Amino acid sequence: MAKRKSLSPRQELFAKCVGLQGMSASAAYREAYDVGEDTLAKTVHEAASRIRNNSKVSARINFYIDSVARGAVQSQLSDREACLKKLRELIHEATPADSQKVAALRLLGESVGLYKQTIEQKVTRSSDDLLTELDALLSETIIDESGAIEDAPENPDLSQIH
């Protein structure tokens, strides 16, 4: 079997800049590679895109992104568990002097979504209804000979179209 090549140090730095620090590919390229001050932005963008699309670099970036996401989720779960544990303890042992602790725990709980309520509203519409609405919107739009749109509605309500 042929030995797999690992990433070069510059490719690794590029992947860390994108995956861990959230830099754009162009900014990561400038950080990891020697880019002259007179280098065109287009040149940097093209080179960064080539490196970003390299399968090994892309896999490493995704690994870093996933590890950051896993860490954030674990941190939130840990904070939620700690908050719930302390709140349970305070249920039985709280004194009036603990009001600041309870307030701090409430803030921590809110920050990790402990008290979040979600309401899901689902609107079901038939395809015939959608087609009728689209036809009505299109009939209001006039395209002139140059391809420009005239008399288009200023603020059409497209929020209901899925």
N, C-alpha and C positions, 0 to 999 in steps of 0.2 A: 504494500500500500504506500502511496505517496504521502509524504508528510505535509500536513496542512500548514500553509503560511499564516502566521498571526498578523495582526495589524501592525503597521509601522508606528513608531512613537508619535508621529504627526497625525496619523489617522486616529490613533487612540485619543489624543488630545482633542481633535476635532469632534469625535464621538462624545467625549465627556462634556465639551462646551455645549453641544446641542442637547444631549440627553439629560445631563445633570443640572446645567445652568440655564437651560432654556434659550440659548442664543439662537439667532437665525443662522442658517447655513453660511451665509456670506460673512457674518461677524465671526463665526467659529473658524472659517477659513483664514480670515485675517489674523486671528489669534494663533492658529497652529502653523501657518506657513509664512514664509518671507514674502510679504506683499509690499512693493514699492509705493511711495506716496503718489506717484504719477500713474499707477495702474488704474485702468478704467473699471468702473463699477460693473460694467457688463462682463468684463473678463473675470473678475472675482466671482460674480454670480454664476457664470458658466462652469468655472473650475469647482466651485463649492457644490453645484448641482451634480457634477460628475462624481465627486467623492461621496456625497449624500446618497447617491443611487447605487454605489458599490454595495453588493449584497452583504459582504462581511461588515462593512462600516454601518450599514443600515441595521443589521442584526444587533450590533453592539449598541447603537443608539436606542433601539427598542428595548434592549435589556436594561439600559440605564433608566429609561422612562418608566418601565415596569417596576424597577426596584424603588424608584422614588415614589410611585403610586402605592406600592405595597407598604412602604414605610409610613406614608401619610395615613393610610387606612389603619395600620396597626397602632399608630400614635393616637388616632381618634378613638379607636376601640379601647385602648388603655385608659385614655382620659375619661371616656364614658363609664368604664368599669370602676375607676377610682372615684368618680363623682357619685355614682350610684351607691357604692359601698359606704362612702362617708355620709351621704344623705340618710342611708338606712341606719347607720350608727347614731346620727343626730336625732332620728325619730324617737329613740328611747332615752337618749342622754342629754338632749339639748337643754341649755339654760338661756335665759334672756341675753346673756353676754355673748352667746354664739350667733347672734343675728348677722354679724359681719361675715362669719364663716359661711352661713347659709346663703347670703347674698353672693359671695364669691363662688360658691359651688353652683349657684343658679347661672351665673355668667359663664362659667366653664361649661356647664351643661348646654346652654344655648349655643356656645361656640362650636360644639361638636354635634349639634342637631338633636339633642336629647329631647327637646320639647317641640320639635317640628311636627306640625300637622299638615298633611297633604290632602287636598280635595281634588279628586279627579272628575272632570266633567267630560263626557264623551258625547259628541254630536254625530249622529249617523245620518248620512244623506245618500240618496240613491245616485247612481251614475247618471240617470236621466236628469235629475235636479241639477247636478254639476254641469252637465252639457248645456242645459238651458241657460244657466247663469253665465257660462263662458261665452255662449253665442250672444247673449245680451251685451256683455262687456266688449266683445269684438265688434258688434254692430255699432257701438258708440265710437269706435276708433276708426279714423279715416287715414289712409296712407296715401300721400300724394305721389306724383311721378318720380320725385327724387328719392323716395323711400322714407321721407320724414313723416312722423306721426303728427296729425292735426286733430284738434278737438278731443284729445284723450281726456278721460275723467281725471280731475286733479288728484283726488285721493280715493281711488276705488278700494272697497273693503274686500281684501283678498284673504282675510284672516280665517274665513270659514272654508276656504278651498284647501283640501288635503291632497 
